[in-house]
Amino acid sequence: MVSYGTATLHWAPASRDRRRIPYVADPIYDLLDIPYHFPYQRLSGAAILGILDTAYQRDLRRQTLNTGGTTVSRRLILDLQSAETDAEDRDKELAGAVRLVTSLASVDGLVLLTPLLGVIGFGVKIKSDRNIGTVYDGTDFARRRTAAKTVDASRFGMRHASVLRYCRADGQAVGVVVSQDGQVRLIMSEQRSLTLWDNIQLLFYEHDARRFARTMQGQRERLKRVRGTATLGYGPMPKTLEALLRL
């Protein structure tokens, strides 16, 4: 279950005030203790198929705009509407999968993911006791390399230190530290130098959880009014990874 060439780790302390996500290529499994195995592929499928749904929707939208002055066909308009509905549904599926995977963070430890974001297990512990050493400011390191200013790693807690140690041991790992208030830090090794990138900006981050919940509820109610019998999507794009692999 853990024989993947790449994995993603999601560090979640019991306090749930911060979440740490090291992304690693060729992880060092000897440094990881996986007490709870939990195979779950929904996040992976929603992320991959969501890209295809969005690309198909954009292609149809371009066709409606590039008709050469002729009338847009009714078939094209219906296809675009179906594609837009499928893309919206996929976004909701992705949001639900993210919430489930995030809920695993209530157990102290990491959530271990495959390269395609499939869950392997959770409650994972980092066993590395390697010395953290020098940590460079990532933004300054990009400009001045080892002449960059350094970061005092001692100001971080034990869980931060665990991710720093793992990223020191695994030169291809990327650690992501996300605070509940939205602050994001990246930890990664570059040319054997450990760097920390502060104040990373997220796209489409919703600070107001209640407003987000109201928006999602409104969308569900609108769909109930316009839908008849539930079906697995509307457009021709594959709806599952199994269907995609059969193409």
PyMOL commands that set and color helices and strands:
alter all, ss='L'
color gray80, all
select helices_A, chain A and resi 29-31+42-65+74-106+138-147+153-155+158-169+209-226+241-245
alter helices_A, ss='H'
color red, helices_A
select strands_A, chain A and resi 6-12+18-25+32-33+36-40+109-113+119-126+135-137+150-151+174-179+184-190+193-197
alter strands_A, ss='S'
color yellow, strands_A
deselect
rebuild
show_as cartoon
